[in-house]
Amino acid sequence: MPSATTEADPPGRERSDTLADVRETYAEQADRFDRMQWLNRRLTGGFRRRLFARARGRVLDVACGTGLNVQFLPKATTYVGVDLSPEMLANASERFGGLDRVVGFHEMDAQTLAFDDDTFDTVISALSTCTFPEPVTALNEMSRVCKPGGRVLLFEHGRSSVGPVARFQEWRADAHYAKHSCRWDQDPLALVGDADLSVVDASTALLGVLTAIEAEPEQG
């Protein structure tokens, strides 16, 4: 059921499927995502490469999907991917599981990561907060498993800064969410601002739709 909202809530935050709903959506779409990796790479590869080049050490990719982000990390890193969808993970493992620096792919809920505190040097995630039923909870988990002084690197999308585009997103928001479990009119920086993270750097592109965020865990 949709959660209650107030007038102060950022756009998109009121839509929230259950984990079972999200898992079902991506079970149906996993093969299409895998087939369309070339297009995703063409459209977003440059943005991912610039952001994820900042990763160091042991890297956790949250909501890794079909594993696309592996290709944009420095070769000196080691990689662990987690996702809610076993179908997505099967495609990721088939494509990238044989790489030496890939430790493994694991089925896991981003909102309850099964790792100890301070486990990873870098946590990354791409185009994911729009699908989490509780995105701030997931971001807090990313902060928790990231080592002090480490980095959380987020490549996200959301409401455009250009009026006509933003109004189109708002008009189609419910239909888009019903089909893709994706809140495409969210505000990624507002979500990060509500989490246990401090923004180090942020930039936007593509009419404000894409946002790259470098953050660090807040010190308790």
Solvent accessible surface area in square Angstrom, and as a share of the most:
residue,aa,sasa,rsa
1,M,197,0.88
2,P,97,0.61
3,S,59,0.38
4,A,105,0.81
5,T,63,0.37
6,T,95,0.55
7,E,186,0.83
8,A,94,0.73
9,D,44,0.23
10,P,27,0.17
11,P,58,0.37
12,G,1,0.01
13,R,64,0.23
14,E,59,0.26
15,R,32,0.12
16,S,22,0.14
17,D,38,0.20
18,T,71,0.41
19,L,57,0.28
20,A,65,0.50
21,D,57,0.30
22,V,12,0.07
23,R,83,0.30
24,E,107,0.48
25,T,17,0.10
26,Y,31,0.12
27,A,40,0.31
28,E,127,0.57
29,Q,19,0.08
30,A,1,0.01
31,D,87,0.45
32,R,100,0.37
33,F,71,0.29
34,D,27,0.14
35,R,155,0.57
36,M,71,0.32
37,Q,4,0.02
38,W,135,0.47
39,L,58,0.29
40,N,43,0.22
41,R,86,0.31
42,R,182,0.66
43,L,115,0.57
44,T,15,0.09
45,G,2,0.02
46,G,32,0.31
47,F,58,0.24
48,R,10,0.04
49,R,130,0.47
50,R,156,0.57
51,L,3,0.02
52,F,0,0.00
53,A,49,0.38
54,R,92,0.33
55,A,0,0.00
56,R,147,0.54
57,G,36,0.35
58,R,89,0.32
59,V,0,0.00
60,L,0,0.00
61,D,0,0.00
62,V,0,0.00
63,A,26,0.20
64,C,8,0.05
65,G,13,0.13
66,T,11,0.06
67,G,0,0.00
68,L,8,0.04
69,N,5,0.02
70,V,0,0.00
71,Q,68,0.30
72,F,7,0.03
73,L,10,0.05
74,P,37,0.24
75,K,174,0.74
76,A,99,0.77
77,T,3,0.01
78,T,57,0.33
79,Y,0,0.00
80,V,2,0.01
81,G,0,0.00
82,V,1,0.00
83,D,16,0.08
84,L,24,0.12
85,S,1,0.01
86,P,55,0.35
87,E,69,0.31
88,M,6,0.03
89,L,15,0.07
90,A,62,0.48
91,N,21,0.11
92,A,0,0.00
93,S,55,0.36
94,E,150,0.67
95,R,117,0.43
96,F,21,0.09
97,G,33,0.31
98,G,76,0.73
99,L,78,0.39
100,D,153,0.79
101,R,41,0.15
102,V,13,0.07
103,V,92,0.53
104,G,15,0.15
105,F,32,0.13
106,H,79,0.35
107,E,96,0.43
108,M,29,0.13
109,D,27,0.14
110,A,9,0.07
111,Q,23,0.10
112,T,95,0.55
113,L,8,0.04
114,A,79,0.61
115,F,39,0.16
116,D,115,0.59
117,D,86,0.44
118,D,71,0.37
119,T,28,0.17
120,F,0,0.00
121,D,41,0.21
122,T,3,0.02
123,V,0,0.00
124,I,0,0.00
125,S,0,0.00
126,A,11,0.09
127,L,53,0.27
128,S,3,0.02
129,T,2,0.01
130,C,2,0.01
131,T,15,0.09
132,F,15,0.06
133,P,18,0.11
134,E,97,0.43
135,P,11,0.07
136,V,36,0.21
137,T,61,0.35
138,A,0,0.00
139,L,0,0.00
140,N,47,0.24
141,E,25,0.11
142,M,0,0.00
143,S,9,0.06
144,R,75,0.27
145,V,0,0.00
146,C,2,0.01
147,K,74,0.31
148,P,85,0.53
149,G,61,0.59
150,G,10,0.09
151,R,66,0.24
152,V,0,0.00
153,L,0,0.00
154,L,0,0.00
155,F,2,0.01
156,E,1,0.00
157,H,31,0.14
158,G,1,0.01
159,R,94,0.34
160,S,2,0.01
161,S,96,0.62
162,V,55,0.31
163,G,32,0.31
164,P,86,0.54
165,V,45,0.26
166,A,1,0.01
167,R,145,0.53
168,F,102,0.42
169,Q,9,0.04
170,E,75,0.33
171,W,187,0.66
172,R,97,0.36
173,A,1,0.01
174,D,97,0.50
175,A,43,0.34
176,H,39,0.17
177,Y,16,0.06
178,A,89,0.69
179,K,139,0.59
180,H,40,0.18
181,S,1,0.01
182,C,10,0.06
183,R,6,0.02
184,W,50,0.18
185,D,4,0.02
186,Q,5,0.02
187,D,56,0.29
188,P,10,0.06
189,L,71,0.35
190,A,32,0.25
191,L,7,0.03
192,V,2,0.01
193,G,59,0.57
194,D,82,0.43
195,A,7,0.05
196,D,71,0.37
197,L,7,0.03
198,S,45,0.29
199,V,69,0.40
200,V,71,0.41
201,D,65,0.34
202,A,40,0.31
203,S,65,0.42
204,T,83,0.49
205,A,30,0.23
206,L,115,0.57
207,L,103,0.51
208,G,16,0.15
209,V,25,0.15
210,L,14,0.07
211,T,6,0.04
212,A,20,0.16
213,I,0,0.00
214,E,20,0.09
215,A,0,0.00
216,E,58,0.26
217,P,10,0.06
218,E,91,0.41
219,Q,129,0.57
220,G,132,1.27
